[in-house]
Amino acid sequence: MAQLGLTERELHAWRTSFRMVELLRARIEQQLQATSGLSNADYTVLVLLAEAPGRRMRSYELAQTAGWEKSRMHHQLTRMSRRGLVTREPCGSRGIHAVLTTEGLSALRKAVPGHAQEVRRLFVDRLTPEELEQFAGLAAKILDNLEEGEPLTNDAPDS
């Protein structure tokens, strides 16, 4: 029986994909917390700052790159600055730079090997090189559509 206006085949693909993403996120979060004391959000911010020129980025650019709302980034940076992982520095008349600290870089370097090992164990090693390339292509196709699309408004019809 089709649900949500989807065929059984479509529903199976959707539910399988959704469950996979949720379980991967949870397992990666558990691994990061257990081995480094970092959350996945911490790790995301640390990686983005480590890869940025001068290990700094305007907070609004950081939020855009992470795909987060400004308020989520603000709260994340507040938590991370309390722990000494990042600092905030004024930039121009109204901007703020998020800056990776030495402590933040050290925490990231400590976390990377275990994180990479877990990503390999849970994801990379489960696919052949050809399947991995195919998966990346399919995921990019969906991601491109999501990044181009407009967010839903409250005016959207109920389904």
CNS distance restraints for C-alpha pairs under 8 A (distance, minus, plus):
assign (resid   1 and name CA) (resid   7 and name CA) 7.66 0.50 0.50
assign (resid   1 and name CA) (resid   8 and name CA) 6.73 0.50 0.50
assign (resid   2 and name CA) (resid   6 and name CA) 5.49 0.50 0.50
assign (resid   2 and name CA) (resid   7 and name CA) 4.83 0.50 0.50
assign (resid   2 and name CA) (resid   8 and name CA) 5.45 0.50 0.50
assign (resid   2 and name CA) (resid  11 and name CA) 7.61 0.50 0.50
assign (resid   3 and name CA) (resid   7 and name CA) 7.09 0.50 0.50
assign (resid   3 and name CA) (resid   8 and name CA) 7.69 0.50 0.50
assign (resid   3 and name CA) (resid  11 and name CA) 7.33 0.50 0.50
assign (resid   6 and name CA) (resid  10 and name CA) 5.66 0.50 0.50
assign (resid   6 and name CA) (resid  11 and name CA) 5.70 0.50 0.50
assign (resid   7 and name CA) (resid  11 and name CA) 5.99 0.50 0.50
assign (resid   8 and name CA) (resid  12 and name CA) 6.01 0.50 0.50
assign (resid   9 and name CA) (resid  13 and name CA) 6.28 0.50 0.50
assign (resid  10 and name CA) (resid  14 and name CA) 6.12 0.50 0.50
assign (resid  11 and name CA) (resid  15 and name CA) 6.00 0.50 0.50
assign (resid  12 and name CA) (resid  16 and name CA) 5.94 0.50 0.50
assign (resid  13 and name CA) (resid  17 and name CA) 6.09 0.50 0.50
assign (resid  14 and name CA) (resid  18 and name CA) 6.03 0.50 0.50
assign (resid  15 and name CA) (resid  19 and name CA) 5.99 0.50 0.50
assign (resid  16 and name CA) (resid  20 and name CA) 6.08 0.50 0.50
assign (resid  17 and name CA) (resid  21 and name CA) 6.25 0.50 0.50
assign (resid  18 and name CA) (resid  22 and name CA) 6.25 0.50 0.50
assign (resid  19 and name CA) (resid  23 and name CA) 6.03 0.50 0.50
assign (resid  20 and name CA) (resid  24 and name CA) 5.99 0.50 0.50
assign (resid  21 and name CA) (resid  25 and name CA) 6.08 0.50 0.50
assign (resid  22 and name CA) (resid  26 and name CA) 6.21 0.50 0.50
assign (resid  23 and name CA) (resid  27 and name CA) 6.05 0.50 0.50
assign (resid  24 and name CA) (resid  28 and name CA) 6.02 0.50 0.50
assign (resid  24 and name CA) (resid 122 and name CA) 7.50 0.50 0.50
assign (resid  25 and name CA) (resid  29 and name CA) 6.04 0.50 0.50
assign (resid  26 and name CA) (resid  30 and name CA) 6.15 0.50 0.50
assign (resid  27 and name CA) (resid  31 and name CA) 6.19 0.50 0.50
assign (resid  28 and name CA) (resid  32 and name CA) 6.13 0.50 0.50
assign (resid  28 and name CA) (resid  40 and name CA) 7.26 0.50 0.50
assign (resid  28 and name CA) (resid 115 and name CA) 7.32 0.50 0.50
assign (resid  28 and name CA) (resid 118 and name CA) 7.08 0.50 0.50
assign (resid  28 and name CA) (resid 119 and name CA) 7.44 0.50 0.50
assign (resid  29 and name CA) (resid  33 and name CA) 6.13 0.50 0.50
assign (resid  29 and name CA) (resid  39 and name CA) 6.03 0.50 0.50
assign (resid  29 and name CA) (resid  40 and name CA) 5.38 0.50 0.50
assign (resid  30 and name CA) (resid  34 and name CA) 6.02 0.50 0.50
assign (resid  31 and name CA) (resid  35 and name CA) 6.04 0.50 0.50
assign (resid  31 and name CA) (resid 114 and name CA) 7.71 0.50 0.50
assign (resid  31 and name CA) (resid 115 and name CA) 7.10 0.50 0.50
assign (resid  31 and name CA) (resid 118 and name CA) 7.36 0.50 0.50
assign (resid  32 and name CA) (resid  36 and name CA) 5.51 0.50 0.50
assign (resid  32 and name CA) (resid  37 and name CA) 6.35 0.50 0.50
assign (resid  32 and name CA) (resid  38 and name CA) 5.56 0.50 0.50
assign (resid  32 and name CA) (resid  39 and name CA) 6.18 0.50 0.50
assign (resid  32 and name CA) (resid  40 and name CA) 6.81 0.50 0.50
assign (resid  32 and name CA) (resid 111 and name CA) 6.93 0.50 0.50
assign (resid  32 and name CA) (resid 114 and name CA) 7.70 0.50 0.50
assign (resid  32 and name CA) (resid 115 and name CA) 6.52 0.50 0.50
assign (resid  33 and name CA) (resid  37 and name CA) 4.24 0.50 0.50
assign (resid  33 and name CA) (resid  38 and name CA) 5.08 0.50 0.50
assign (resid  33 and name CA) (resid  39 and name CA) 5.78 0.50 0.50
assign (resid  35 and name CA) (resid 111 and name CA) 7.10 0.50 0.50
assign (resid  35 and name CA) (resid 114 and name CA) 7.20 0.50 0.50
assign (resid  36 and name CA) (resid 107 and name CA) 7.22 0.50 0.50
assign (resid  36 and name CA) (resid 110 and name CA) 6.87 0.50 0.50
assign (resid  36 and name CA) (resid 111 and name CA) 5.46 0.50 0.50
assign (resid  38 and name CA) (resid  42 and name CA) 5.71 0.50 0.50
assign (resid  38 and name CA) (resid  43 and name CA) 6.34 0.50 0.50
assign (resid  38 and name CA) (resid 111 and name CA) 7.88 0.50 0.50
assign (resid  39 and name CA) (resid  43 and name CA) 6.24 0.50 0.50
assign (resid  40 and name CA) (resid  44 and name CA) 6.10 0.50 0.50
assign (resid  41 and name CA) (resid  45 and name CA) 6.33 0.50 0.50
assign (resid  41 and name CA) (resid  76 and name CA) 7.49 0.50 0.50
assign (resid  42 and name CA) (resid  46 and name CA) 6.13 0.50 0.50
assign (resid  42 and name CA) (resid  76 and name CA) 7.51 0.50 0.50
assign (resid  42 and name CA) (resid  80 and name CA) 7.15 0.50 0.50
assign (resid  43 and name CA) (resid  47 and name CA) 6.07 0.50 0.50
assign (resid  43 and name CA) (resid 108 and name CA) 6.92 0.50 0.50
assign (resid  44 and name CA) (resid  48 and name CA) 6.24 0.50 0.50
assign (resid  44 and name CA) (resid  66 and name CA) 7.36 0.50 0.50
assign (resid  45 and name CA) (resid  49 and name CA) 6.14 0.50 0.50
assign (resid  45 and name CA) (resid  62 and name CA) 7.70 0.50 0.50
assign (resid  45 and name CA) (resid  66 and name CA) 7.66 0.50 0.50
assign (resid  46 and name CA) (resid  50 and name CA) 5.97 0.50 0.50
assign (resid  46 and name CA) (resid 100 and name CA) 6.92 0.50 0.50
assign (resid  46 and name CA) (resid 104 and name CA) 6.77 0.50 0.50
assign (resid  46 and name CA) (resid 105 and name CA) 7.20 0.50 0.50
assign (resid  46 and name CA) (resid 108 and name CA) 6.39 0.50 0.50
assign (resid  47 and name CA) (resid  51 and name CA) 6.19 0.50 0.50
assign (resid  47 and name CA) (resid 108 and name CA) 7.28 0.50 0.50
assign (resid  48 and name CA) (resid  52 and name CA) 6.24 0.50 0.50
assign (resid  48 and name CA) (resid  62 and name CA) 7.40 0.50 0.50
assign (resid  48 and name CA) (resid  66 and name CA) 7.96 0.50 0.50
assign (resid  49 and name CA) (resid  55 and name CA) 4.95 0.50 0.50
assign (resid  49 and name CA) (resid  56 and name CA) 5.60 0.50 0.50
assign (resid  49 and name CA) (resid  57 and name CA) 6.55 0.50 0.50
assign (resid  49 and name CA) (resid  98 and name CA) 7.72 0.50 0.50
assign (resid  49 and name CA) (resid  99 and name CA) 6.90 0.50 0.50
assign (resid  49 and name CA) (resid 100 and name CA) 5.93 0.50 0.50
assign (resid  50 and name CA) (resid  55 and name CA) 5.05 0.50 0.50
assign (resid  50 and name CA) (resid  56 and name CA) 7.79 0.50 0.50
assign (resid  50 and name CA) (resid 100 and name CA) 6.80 0.50 0.50
assign (resid  50 and name CA) (resid 105 and name CA) 7.08 0.50 0.50
assign (resid  51 and name CA) (resid  55 and name CA) 6.54 0.50 0.50
assign (resid  52 and name CA) (resid  56 and name CA) 5.87 0.50 0.50
assign (resid  52 and name CA) (resid  57 and name CA) 6.51 0.50 0.50
assign (resid  53 and name CA) (resid  57 and name CA) 7.78 0.50 0.50
assign (resid  55 and name CA) (resid  99 and name CA) 5.99 0.50 0.50
assign (resid  55 and name CA) (resid 100 and name CA) 5.60 0.50 0.50
assign (resid  56 and name CA) (resid  97 and name CA) 6.21 0.50 0.50
assign (resid  56 and name CA) (resid  98 and name CA) 5.55 0.50 0.50
assign (resid  56 and name CA) (resid  99 and name CA) 4.36 0.50 0.50
assign (resid  56 and name CA) (resid 100 and name CA) 6.32 0.50 0.50
assign (resid  57 and name CA) (resid  61 and name CA) 6.60 0.50 0.50
assign (resid  57 and name CA) (resid  62 and name CA) 6.11 0.50 0.50
assign (resid  57 and name CA) (resid  97 and name CA) 5.30 0.50 0.50
assign (resid  57 and name CA) (resid  98 and name CA) 5.46 0.50 0.50
assign (resid  57 and name CA) (resid  99 and name CA) 6.72 0.50 0.50
assign (resid  58 and name CA) (resid  62 and name CA) 6.19 0.50 0.50
assign (resid  58 and name CA) (resid  91 and name CA) 7.67 0.50 0.50
assign (resid  58 and name CA) (resid  95 and name CA) 6.83 0.50 0.50
assign (resid  58 and name CA) (resid  96 and name CA) 5.63 0.50 0.50
assign (resid  58 and name CA) (resid  97 and name CA) 4.22 0.50 0.50
assign (resid  58 and name CA) (resid  98 and name CA) 6.01 0.50 0.50
assign (resid  59 and name CA) (resid  63 and name CA) 6.18 0.50 0.50
assign (resid  59 and name CA) (resid  70 and name CA) 7.98 0.50 0.50
assign (resid  59 and name CA) (resid  73 and name CA) 7.34 0.50 0.50
assign (resid  59 and name CA) (resid  74 and name CA) 7.70 0.50 0.50
assign (resid  59 and name CA) (resid  95 and name CA) 7.71 0.50 0.50
assign (resid  59 and name CA) (resid  96 and name CA) 5.89 0.50 0.50
assign (resid  59 and name CA) (resid  97 and name CA) 5.64 0.50 0.50
assign (resid  59 and name CA) (resid  98 and name CA) 5.70 0.50 0.50
assign (resid  60 and name CA) (resid  64 and name CA) 6.24 0.50 0.50
assign (resid  60 and name CA) (resid  70 and name CA) 6.41 0.50 0.50
assign (resid  61 and name CA) (resid  65 and name CA) 6.03 0.50 0.50
assign (resid  62 and name CA) (resid  66 and name CA) 6.12 0.50 0.50
assign (resid  62 and name CA) (resid  73 and name CA) 7.74 0.50 0.50
assign (resid  63 and name CA) (resid  67 and name CA) 5.96 0.50 0.50
assign (resid  63 and name CA) (resid  68 and name CA) 4.99 0.50 0.50
assign (resid  63 and name CA) (resid  69 and name CA) 6.26 0.50 0.50
assign (resid  63 and name CA) (resid  70 and name CA) 5.84 0.50 0.50
assign (resid  63 and name CA) (resid  73 and name CA) 5.68 0.50 0.50
assign (resid  64 and name CA) (resid  68 and name CA) 6.16 0.50 0.50
assign (resid  64 and name CA) (resid  69 and name CA) 7.62 0.50 0.50
assign (resid  68 and name CA) (resid  72 and name CA) 6.33 0.50 0.50
assign (resid  68 and name CA) (resid  73 and name CA) 6.56 0.50 0.50
assign (resid  69 and name CA) (resid  73 and name CA) 6.51 0.50 0.50
assign (resid  70 and name CA) (resid  74 and name CA) 6.12 0.50 0.50
assign (resid  71 and name CA) (resid  75 and name CA) 6.24 0.50 0.50
assign (resid  72 and name CA) (resid  76 and name CA) 6.11 0.50 0.50
assign (resid  73 and name CA) (resid  77 and name CA) 5.99 0.50 0.50
assign (resid  74 and name CA) (resid  78 and name CA) 6.19 0.50 0.50
assign (resid  75 and name CA) (resid  79 and name CA) 6.31 0.50 0.50
assign (resid  76 and name CA) (resid  80 and name CA) 6.17 0.50 0.50
assign (resid  77 and name CA) (resid  81 and name CA) 5.85 0.50 0.50
assign (resid  77 and name CA) (resid  86 and name CA) 7.10 0.50 0.50
assign (resid  77 and name CA) (resid  98 and name CA) 7.57 0.50 0.50
assign (resid  78 and name CA) (resid  82 and name CA) 6.32 0.50 0.50
assign (resid  79 and name CA) (resid  83 and name CA) 6.70 0.50 0.50
assign (resid  80 and name CA) (resid  84 and name CA) 6.35 0.50 0.50
assign (resid  80 and name CA) (resid  85 and name CA) 5.33 0.50 0.50
assign (resid  80 and name CA) (resid  86 and name CA) 5.91 0.50 0.50
assign (resid  81 and name CA) (resid  85 and name CA) 5.66 0.50 0.50
assign (resid  81 and name CA) (resid  86 and name CA) 4.85 0.50 0.50
assign (resid  81 and name CA) (resid  87 and name CA) 5.44 0.50 0.50
assign (resid  81 and name CA) (resid  88 and name CA) 7.64 0.50 0.50
assign (resid  84 and name CA) (resid 101 and name CA) 7.00 0.50 0.50
assign (resid  84 and name CA) (resid 103 and name CA) 6.44 0.50 0.50
assign (resid  84 and name CA) (resid 104 and name CA) 6.88 0.50 0.50
assign (resid  85 and name CA) (resid 100 and name CA) 6.43 0.50 0.50
assign (resid  85 and name CA) (resid 101 and name CA) 5.55 0.50 0.50
assign (resid  85 and name CA) (resid 102 and name CA) 7.59 0.50 0.50
assign (resid  85 and name CA) (resid 103 and name CA) 5.53 0.50 0.50
assign (resid  85 and name CA) (resid 104 and name CA) 3.82 0.50 0.50
assign (resid  85 and name CA) (resid 105 and name CA) 7.55 0.50 0.50
assign (resid  85 and name CA) (resid 107 and name CA) 7.77 0.50 0.50
assign (resid  86 and name CA) (resid  98 and name CA) 6.51 0.50 0.50
assign (resid  86 and name CA) (resid  99 and name CA) 5.36 0.50 0.50
assign (resid  86 and name CA) (resid 100 and name CA) 4.65 0.50 0.50
assign (resid  86 and name CA) (resid 101 and name CA) 5.10 0.50 0.50
assign (resid  86 and name CA) (resid 104 and name CA) 6.20 0.50 0.50
assign (resid  87 and name CA) (resid  98 and name CA) 5.89 0.50 0.50
assign (resid  87 and name CA) (resid  99 and name CA) 5.18 0.50 0.50
assign (resid  87 and name CA) (resid 100 and name CA) 6.66 0.50 0.50
assign (resid  87 and name CA) (resid 101 and name CA) 6.66 0.50 0.50
assign (resid  88 and name CA) (resid  96 and name CA) 6.27 0.50 0.50
assign (resid  88 and name CA) (resid  97 and name CA) 5.52 0.50 0.50
assign (resid  88 and name CA) (resid  98 and name CA) 4.76 0.50 0.50
assign (resid  88 and name CA) (resid  99 and name CA) 6.06 0.50 0.50
assign (resid  89 and name CA) (resid  96 and name CA) 5.57 0.50 0.50
assign (resid  89 and name CA) (resid  97 and name CA) 5.09 0.50 0.50
assign (resid  89 and name CA) (resid  98 and name CA) 6.62 0.50 0.50
assign (resid  89 and name CA) (resid  99 and name CA) 7.32 0.50 0.50
assign (resid  90 and name CA) (resid  94 and name CA) 7.36 0.50 0.50
assign (resid  90 and name CA) (resid  95 and name CA) 5.98 0.50 0.50
assign (resid  90 and name CA) (resid  96 and name CA) 4.61 0.50 0.50
assign (resid  90 and name CA) (resid  97 and name CA) 6.15 0.50 0.50
assign (resid  91 and name CA) (resid  95 and name CA) 4.63 0.50 0.50
assign (resid  91 and name CA) (resid  96 and name CA) 4.99 0.50 0.50
assign (resid  91 and name CA) (resid  97 and name CA) 5.94 0.50 0.50
assign (resid  92 and name CA) (resid  96 and name CA) 7.87 0.50 0.50
assign (resid 100 and name CA) (resid 104 and name CA) 5.80 0.50 0.50
assign (resid 100 and name CA) (resid 105 and name CA) 6.54 0.50 0.50
assign (resid 101 and name CA) (resid 105 and name CA) 6.22 0.50 0.50
assign (resid 102 and name CA) (resid 106 and name CA) 6.12 0.50 0.50
assign (resid 103 and name CA) (resid 107 and name CA) 6.15 0.50 0.50
assign (resid 104 and name CA) (resid 108 and name CA) 6.18 0.50 0.50
assign (resid 105 and name CA) (resid 109 and name CA) 6.13 0.50 0.50
assign (resid 106 and name CA) (resid 110 and name CA) 6.19 0.50 0.50
assign (resid 107 and name CA) (resid 111 and name CA) 6.22 0.50 0.50
assign (resid 108 and name CA) (resid 112 and name CA) 6.05 0.50 0.50
assign (resid 109 and name CA) (resid 113 and name CA) 7.65 0.50 0.50
assign (resid 111 and name CA) (resid 115 and name CA) 6.08 0.50 0.50
assign (resid 112 and name CA) (resid 116 and name CA) 5.91 0.50 0.50
assign (resid 113 and name CA) (resid 117 and name CA) 6.13 0.50 0.50
assign (resid 114 and name CA) (resid 118 and name CA) 6.16 0.50 0.50
assign (resid 115 and name CA) (resid 119 and name CA) 6.16 0.50 0.50
assign (resid 116 and name CA) (resid 120 and name CA) 6.07 0.50 0.50
assign (resid 117 and name CA) (resid 121 and name CA) 6.08 0.50 0.50
assign (resid 118 and name CA) (resid 122 and name CA) 5.94 0.50 0.50
assign (resid 119 and name CA) (resid 123 and name CA) 5.54 0.50 0.50
assign (resid 119 and name CA) (resid 124 and name CA) 6.56 0.50 0.50
assign (resid 120 and name CA) (resid 124 and name CA) 4.53 0.50 0.50
assign (resid 120 and name CA) (resid 125 and name CA) 5.52 0.50 0.50
assign (resid 121 and name CA) (resid 125 and name CA) 5.71 0.50 0.50
assign (resid 121 and name CA) (resid 126 and name CA) 7.42 0.50 0.50
assign (resid 122 and name CA) (resid 126 and name CA) 6.90 0.50 0.50
assign (resid 123 and name CA) (resid 127 and name CA) 7.20 0.50 0.50
assign (resid 124 and name CA) (resid 132 and name CA) 7.02 0.50 0.50
assign (resid 127 and name CA) (resid 131 and name CA) 5.49 0.50 0.50
assign (resid 127 and name CA) (resid 132 and name CA) 5.64 0.50 0.50
assign (resid 128 and name CA) (resid 132 and name CA) 6.06 0.50 0.50
assign (resid 129 and name CA) (resid 133 and name CA) 6.28 0.50 0.50
assign (resid 130 and name CA) (resid 134 and name CA) 6.15 0.50 0.50
assign (resid 131 and name CA) (resid 135 and name CA) 5.89 0.50 0.50
assign (resid 132 and name CA) (resid 136 and name CA) 6.11 0.50 0.50
assign (resid 133 and name CA) (resid 137 and name CA) 6.24 0.50 0.50
assign (resid 134 and name CA) (resid 138 and name CA) 6.26 0.50 0.50
assign (resid 135 and name CA) (resid 139 and name CA) 6.03 0.50 0.50
assign (resid 136 and name CA) (resid 140 and name CA) 5.97 0.50 0.50
assign (resid 137 and name CA) (resid 141 and name CA) 6.23 0.50 0.50
assign (resid 138 and name CA) (resid 142 and name CA) 6.54 0.50 0.50
assign (resid 139 and name CA) (resid 143 and name CA) 5.99 0.50 0.50
assign (resid 140 and name CA) (resid 144 and name CA) 5.85 0.50 0.50
assign (resid 141 and name CA) (resid 145 and name CA) 6.51 0.50 0.50
assign (resid 142 and name CA) (resid 146 and name CA) 6.28 0.50 0.50
assign (resid 143 and name CA) (resid 147 and name CA) 6.06 0.50 0.50
assign (resid 144 and name CA) (resid 148 and name CA) 6.14 0.50 0.50
assign (resid 145 and name CA) (resid 149 and name CA) 5.98 0.50 0.50
assign (resid 152 and name CA) (resid 156 and name CA) 6.52 0.50 0.50
